Amino acid sequence: MKRNLILSIAVAVFMLAGELAWAADVSFSGQFRPRYNVVNDSNDTTNADKYFDGRVRLNAKANVNANTEVFLQFQSVGQWGTDGPDTGTRVQQGGGAANFEASDTLADVGFHQAYLTLKNVYGKAIDAKIGRQEIVLDGHRLFGHTGWTQGAATQDAIRLTHAGGNHTLQYIYIENTNSGAKDAMRNGDDATHVVHASTQGVMGGALSGIFVIQDDNSAWAEAGTAAMDDRSVWYTIGARQKGKAGGLDYRVEFYHQFGDGTIAAGDLNAGMNANYTGLNDTCDCVDRDATMFGIRLGKTFKNASYSPTVTLWYDRLSGTDDDDITGNDLGGFDTLYDTGHKFYGFQDAYLNRQHLGTAGMGLQDMAVKLKMSPQAGWTFKADMHWFSTETDMDGDNATLVAANTLLNDATKQSNSLGSELDLTLAHKYDANTKIQAGFSRYWTTQTFALLNGFGTHSDDSNSNSDWFYVQVDTKF
């Protein structure tokens, strides 16, 4: 009787939802994306890890009226057969190996996106998007959703957009942290302000400019001392030009970061997120002076077999050197809300906003990329990267090398961080499903191993790493 009552209520709810959807112009869509991974990392003391992970999404879009829309995106992610609230898709009942009964009691579904869009606010040519949303600008360079990771990335934000002719102007406010720790010196907030402008039709493409303010006024208390004012205000300014010219696809971009603020009471070691000693200074203000430069040139040979595209690629992200340390500066470029997987190799050795896993020494990435279509519906890609530090390991950062407890050794370290080959084969199975397989090999160096904690000088457990995956992506 109880089961029939529950079933009747469920049927009534679905029928009512259908009627409301028809009346309010609500549409539904979704995604199912399982992926099988085999990972053998650079630590020679660990075994290969084999696992399935996945993403499930259900979207609801309501066109409330001509000027108002609501978008809700439910998401569940996790590894198959695991039981953690952050990583699992199942709950294991009982406490022993003999009592592994799967249960669906895990509440693992939440809002990935939930926002309101107001069009032509107060009759002006401005749209407002308010709520949790994906922020993507300029091909995911500094602001992206990191879509390859199953959880992806969203921000709690307000986005105002004005578009007219070939121009687009945006202001974005992102609430990073609201700690609630407020006093005379702090308001407990960590926020980001973005102004972004784009103009189409410039040099065969689009020219965009960006200005970002990082305003961190959240609480901080250094161990053993009273809480102090740690407000850090720093800025990113830059431009990006992308287009076609002379039969080539090109992209050129440059960004500069500046500003100041307290980093753990002037502790440069903490600011670089690295294993250094003796880098504490006595001032409460650390200056930021960092740059990023990127260039890409590509050519598609349409009359050749498989229509191959060859791309040459170079990225340079500045690092912190000895002169920076002397001047209480941070020279490492912060990639903000980037999608590193798209740029710095598919093994994600540098998928890290803070200093890209190089202990603040910067990153240079030179790459050659090949893309071709063996037949209709099939795409093959091969990317080859060569990575190195931006600062000189045996030159302009000798003091830093000596201060790093892992790097400090009589043996001089190379600037090379290794190289990576990424192979991808994708097939458009049908109008809704894409099947993709990939293999990556990372050839490491001792510098890479020491910076990432794989072994020591006396006991080097560093080895090359491999990654293989197969993924099915269905959208409906």
C-alpha positions in Angstrom: 0.0 0.0 0.0 2.8 2.4 0.9 4.7 1.6 -2.2 1.7 2.2 -4.4 1.1 5.6 -2.7 4.7 6.7 -3.3 4.4 5.5 -7.0 1.1 7.5 -7.4 2.7 10.6 -6.0 5.7 10.3 -8.3 3.5 9.9 -11.4 1.5 12.9 -10.4 4.6 15.0 -9.8 6.0 14.1 -13.3 2.7 14.8 -14.9 2.5 18.2 -13.2 6.1 18.9 -14.2 5.3 18.2 -17.8 2.3 20.5 -17.7 4.3 23.3 -16.1 7.1 22.8 -18.6 4.7 23.1 -21.5 3.1 26.2 -20.0 6.3 28.0 -19.0 8.4 27.0 -22.1 10.9 24.8 -20.1 13.3 22.6 -22.1 15.5 19.8 -20.7 18.9 18.5 -21.9 21.7 16.5 -20.3 25.0 14.7 -20.6 26.4 11.3 -19.7 30.2 11.0 -19.9 31.9 7.9 -18.5 35.7 7.6 -18.9 38.1 4.6 -18.3 41.6 5.7 -17.2 44.9 3.9 -16.8 47.5 6.1 -15.0 51.1 5.3 -14.4 52.6 8.4 -12.8 56.3 9.6 -12.6 56.8 8.1 -9.1 58.6 4.8 -9.7 57.6 3.5 -6.3 53.8 3.4 -7.2 51.8 1.1 -9.4 49.5 2.0 -12.2 46.0 3.1 -11.3 43.0 1.8 -13.2 39.6 3.3 -12.7 36.4 4.6 -14.2 35.1 8.0 -13.5 32.1 9.9 -14.9 29.9 12.9 -15.2 26.1 13.0 -15.3 24.3 16.3 -16.0 20.6 17.2 -16.3 19.8 20.7 -17.5 16.6 22.7 -17.2 16.1 26.0 -19.1 13.0 28.1 -18.5 12.2 30.9 -20.8 10.1 32.8 -18.3 9.2 35.6 -20.7 10.9 37.5 -23.5 13.4 39.2 -21.1 13.9 36.6 -18.4 15.5 33.1 -18.4 16.5 30.7 -15.7 19.0 27.9 -16.2 19.6 25.0 -13.7 22.3 22.4 -14.2 22.4 19.4 -11.9 25.6 17.4 -11.8 26.9 14.2 -10.3 30.5 13.2 -10.6 32.7 10.4 -9.1 34.7 7.3 -9.5 32.9 4.0 -10.0 32.8 1.7 -7.0 34.2 4.2 -4.5 32.4 5.5 -1.4 33.7 9.0 -0.6 31.4 12.0 -0.5 33.7 13.9 -2.8 34.9 11.1 -5.1 32.4 8.2 -4.9 29.3 7.2 -6.7 28.2 4.5 -4.3 27.9 4.0 -0.5 29.1 0.8 0.9 27.0 -0.6 3.8 28.6 -2.4 6.6 32.1 -2.3 7.9 33.7 -5.5 6.6 34.9 -6.8 3.3 32.2 -9.5 3.4 29.4 -6.9 3.6 29.8 -4.8 0.5 26.2 -4.1 -0.5 25.8 -1.1 -2.8 23.3 1.5 -1.7 21.9 4.5 -3.5 21.7 6.6 -0.3 24.6 8.9 -1.3 23.3 12.4 -1.9 25.9 13.2 -4.6 23.9 15.5 -6.9 24.2 19.2 -6.7 24.0 22.4 -8.7 26.9 22.9 -11.1 25.2 26.0 -12.6 22.2 27.9 -11.5 21.7 31.4 -12.8 19.2 34.0 -13.9 19.5 36.0 -17.1 17.8 39.3 -17.5 17.9 40.7 -21.1 17.9 44.4 -21.9 18.0 45.5 -18.3 15.7 48.6 -17.8 15.5 49.0 -21.5 19.3 49.3 -22.0 21.4 47.1 -24.3 22.8 45.2 -21.3 22.2 41.6 -20.3 22.7 40.4 -16.7 23.6 36.9 -15.8 23.4 36.3 -12.0 24.3 33.2 -10.1 26.6 30.2 -10.3 28.0 30.0 -13.9 30.9 29.0 -16.1 33.1 32.0 -16.9 34.9 31.5 -20.2 36.9 34.2 -22.0 39.3 34.2 -24.9 39.4 30.5 -25.5 39.8 29.6 -21.8 43.2 31.3 -21.5 42.8 33.1 -18.2 39.2 32.2 -17.5 37.9 28.8 -18.4 35.7 26.0 -17.0 38.3 23.2 -17.0 35.8 21.1 -18.8 38.0 18.0 -19.2 37.9 17.4 -15.5 34.6 15.6 -14.7 33.6 18.2 -12.1 34.6 21.2 -14.2 34.7 24.7 -12.7 32.0 27.3 -12.0 32.0 30.6 -10.2 29.5 32.5 -8.1 29.3 35.6 -10.2 27.4 38.5 -11.7 28.1 39.1 -15.4 27.0 42.3 -17.3 27.3 42.2 -21.1 26.8 44.9 -23.7 27.0 43.9 -27.3 26.5 46.2 -30.3 27.8 46.0 -33.8 31.1 44.2 -33.8 31.9 45.2 -30.2 31.3 43.4 -26.9 32.0 44.8 -23.5 31.6 42.8 -20.2 32.0 43.4 -16.5 32.2 40.3 -14.3 32.2 40.2 -10.5 33.3 36.9 -8.9 32.8 36.1 -5.2 35.7 33.8 -4.3 35.4 33.7 -0.5 33.2 35.3 2.1 34.8 34.1 5.3 32.7 36.2 7.7 35.9 37.1 9.6 35.4 40.9 9.9 37.1 43.4 12.0 38.6 46.9 11.7 41.1 45.7 9.1 39.3 43.0 7.2 35.9 42.5 5.7 36.4 38.8 5.1 36.0 38.9 1.3 38.1 37.7 -1.6 36.7 38.9 -4.8 37.6 39.3 -8.5 36.6 42.1 -10.8 37.0 41.7 -14.6 36.5 44.1 -17.5 36.7 42.5 -20.9 36.3 44.0 -24.3 36.3 42.4 -27.7 36.2 43.8 -31.3 35.6 41.6 -34.3 37.0 42.3 -37.8 40.6 43.3 -36.7 43.4 41.8 -38.8 41.3 39.0 -40.0 39.9 38.1 -36.6 39.2 39.5 -33.1 41.1 41.8 -30.8 40.3 41.5 -27.1 41.6 43.3 -24.0 41.2 42.4 -20.3 41.7 44.1 -17.0 41.4 42.0 -13.8 41.5 43.1 -10.1 42.1 40.5 -7.5 41.0 42.0 -4.1 41.7 39.6 -1.3 40.7 41.1 2.1 39.9 37.8 3.8 41.1 36.8 7.3 44.6 35.7 8.0 46.4 35.0 11.2 50.1 33.9 11.2 50.9 31.2 13.6 52.0 32.6 17.0 51.1 36.2 16.2 48.0 38.3 16.3 45.8 38.5 13.2 47.1 41.1 10.8 45.7 43.0 7.8 46.6 40.9 4.7 44.7 42.8 2.1 46.3 42.0 -1.3 45.2 44.0 -4.3 46.9 43.0 -7.6 46.1 43.4 -11.2 46.3 41.6 -14.6 46.2 43.6 -17.8 46.7 42.3 -21.3 45.5 41.8 -24.9 44.9 39.0 -27.3 44.7 39.0 -31.1 43.4 35.9 -33.0 42.6 35.5 -36.6 43.6 34.4 -40.1 46.2 36.1 -42.3 48.2 34.9 -45.4 46.6 31.4 -45.2 47.7 31.0 -41.5 45.7 30.8 -38.3 47.4 32.8 -35.7 47.1 33.9 -32.1 49.3 36.4 -30.1 48.7 37.5 -26.5 50.5 39.2 -23.7 49.6 39.8 -20.1 51.3 41.7 -17.2 50.6 41.3 -13.5 51.4 43.9 -10.8 50.2 45.1 -7.4 51.1 44.3 -3.8 49.9 42.8 -0.6 50.8 40.7 2.4 51.6 37.0 1.8 51.8 35.2 5.1 53.5 38.3 6.7 55.9 38.7 3.8 56.8 35.0 3.6 57.8 34.6 0.0 58.2 30.9 0.5 54.5 30.5 1.2 53.7 32.8 -1.7 55.6 30.5 -4.1 54.0 27.3 -2.7 57.4 25.6 -2.6 59.9 23.9 -0.3 62.3 26.8 0.3 64.1 27.9 3.5 65.4 31.3 4.6 63.2 33.4 2.3 61.2 35.2 5.0 61.5 39.0 4.9 60.5 41.6 7.5 58.0 43.7 5.5 54.3 43.3 5.2 54.2 44.0 1.5 55.2 41.8 -1.4 55.1 43.2 -4.9 53.9 41.2 -7.8 55.7 41.6 -11.2 54.9 38.8 -13.7 54.3 38.4 -17.4 52.9 35.8 -19.8 53.4 35.7 -23.6 51.9 33.2 -26.0 52.0 32.8 -29.8 50.5 30.2 -32.1 50.8 29.7 -35.9 48.8 27.1 -37.8 48.4 26.0 -41.4 45.7 23.7 -42.8 46.6 21.9 -46.1 43.1 21.4 -47.5 44.3 19.8 -50.8 46.4 17.2 -49.1 45.2 13.8 -48.0 43.3 13.9 -44.7 43.5 17.7 -44.7 46.2 18.0 -42.0 46.7 21.1 -39.8 50.2 21.8 -38.4 50.5 24.2 -35.6 53.6 25.7 -34.0 53.2 26.9 -30.4 55.1 28.8 -27.7 54.1 29.9 -24.2 56.3 31.7 -21.7 55.1 32.3 -18.1 57.6 34.2 -16.0 59.0 32.8 -12.7 60.6 34.2 -9.6 64.4 34.7 -9.6 67.1 35.9 -7.2 66.5 39.6 -8.1 62.8 39.2 -7.2 63.7 37.7 -3.8 66.1 40.6 -3.1 63.3 43.1 -3.9 60.5 41.2 -2.1 58.8 40.5 -5.4 56.8 37.6 -6.7 57.7 37.0 -10.4 55.6 33.9 -11.0 52.7 34.4 -13.3 49.3 33.4 -11.9 47.1 31.8 -14.6 44.0 32.9 -12.7 41.0 30.7 -13.7 42.6 29.0 -16.7 42.0 25.6 -18.3 45.5 24.3 -18.1 44.6 21.0 -19.6 44.0 22.6 -22.9 47.4 24.3 -23.0 50.1 22.5 -21.1 49.8 18.9 -22.0 47.0 16.4 -21.4 48.7 14.7 -18.4 48.1 17.8 -16.4 51.6 18.0 -14.9 51.0 21.8 -14.8 47.3 22.0 -14.1 47.8 24.4 -11.2 46.9 28.0 -11.0 49.7 28.8 -8.6 53.1 28.6 -10.3 52.2 25.6 -12.5 54.0 23.0 -10.4 57.5 24.5 -11.0 58.0 25.9 -7.5 57.7 29.5 -8.8 60.4 29.1 -11.4 58.0 29.8 -14.3 57.3 27.7 -17.4 58.2 27.6 -21.1 56.2 25.4 -23.4 57.3 24.8 -27.0 55.0 22.5 -29.0 54.2 21.1 -32.4 50.7 19.9 -33.1 49.2 17.9 -35.9 45.5 17.4 -36.6 44.0 15.3 -39.5 40.8 13.6 -40.5 41.5 10.0 -41.8 37.9 9.7 -42.9 34.5 11.4 -42.3 33.6 11.4 -38.6 37.1 10.6 -37.4 39.7 13.0 -36.1 43.3 12.2 -35.1 45.6 14.6 -33.1 49.2 14.4 -32.1 50.8 17.1 -29.8 54.4 17.2 -28.8 55.5 19.5 -26.0 58.9 20.5 -24.7 58.8 22.0 -21.2 61.4 24.0 -19.3 61.7 26.5 -16.4 61.6 30.2 -17.4 64.3 31.1 -14.9 67.8 29.7 -15.3 68.5 26.9 -12.8 72.3 27.6 -13.0 72.1 31.4 -13.3 69.6 34.0 -12.3 68.0 31.9 -9.6 71.1 30.2 -8.0 70.0 31.5 -4.6 66.6 30.0 -4.9 68.1 26.6 -6.0 70.4 26.7 -3.0 67.5 27.5 -0.7 65.3 24.7 -2.0 65.8 21.6 0.3 65.1 19.3 -2.7 67.2 21.1 -5.3 70.1 22.0 -3.1 72.9 19.7 -4.3 76.4 19.9 -5.8 74.9 18.5 -9.0 73.7 21.4 -11.2 70.1 20.9 -12.4 69.0 21.4 -16.0 66.3 23.9 -17.0 64.5 21.1 -18.8 61.3 19.8 -17.2 60.7 17.1 -19.7 58.6 16.5 -22.8 55.2 15.1 -23.5 53.5 13.4 -26.4 49.6 13.4 -26.5 47.8 11.2 -29.1 44.0 11.5 -29.5 41.5 9.6 -31.7 37.9 10.8 -31.8 34.9 9.4 -33.6 31.5 11.0 -34.0 29.5 7.9 -33.4 26.2 9.6 -34.1 24.6 13.1 -33.8 24.7 12.9 -30.0 27.6 10.6 -29.1 31.3 11.1 -29.4 33.8 8.3 -28.6 37.3 9.3 -27.8 40.5 7.5 -26.9 43.9 8.9 -26.0 47.4 8.0 -25.0 50.1 10.3 -23.4 53.7 9.7 -22.5 55.7 12.2 -20.4 59.5 11.9 -20.5 60.7 13.4 -17.2 63.9 14.9 -16.0 65.6 15.0 -12.6 64.6 18.6 -12.2 60.9 17.7 -12.8 61.2 14.8 -10.3 62.8 16.9 -7.5 60.4 19.8 -7.9 57.5 17.4 -7.7 58.8 15.3 -4.9 59.5 12.1 -6.9 62.7 10.8 -5.3 65.9 12.5 -4.0 69.4 12.9 -5.2 70.5 9.8 -3.4 67.5 7.7 -4.2 66.0 8.7 -7.5 62.6 7.2 -7.9 61.7 9.2 -11.0 60.4 7.5 -14.1 58.5 8.4 -17.2 54.7 8.5 -16.9 51.9 7.1 -19.1 48.2 7.7 -19.3 45.6 5.9 -21.4 41.8 6.6 -21.5 38.6 5.8 -23.4 35.6 8.1 -23.1 32.0 8.1 -24.3 30.3 11.4 -24.3 26.6 11.5 -25.0 24.6 14.8 -25.0 20.8 15.0 -25.4 
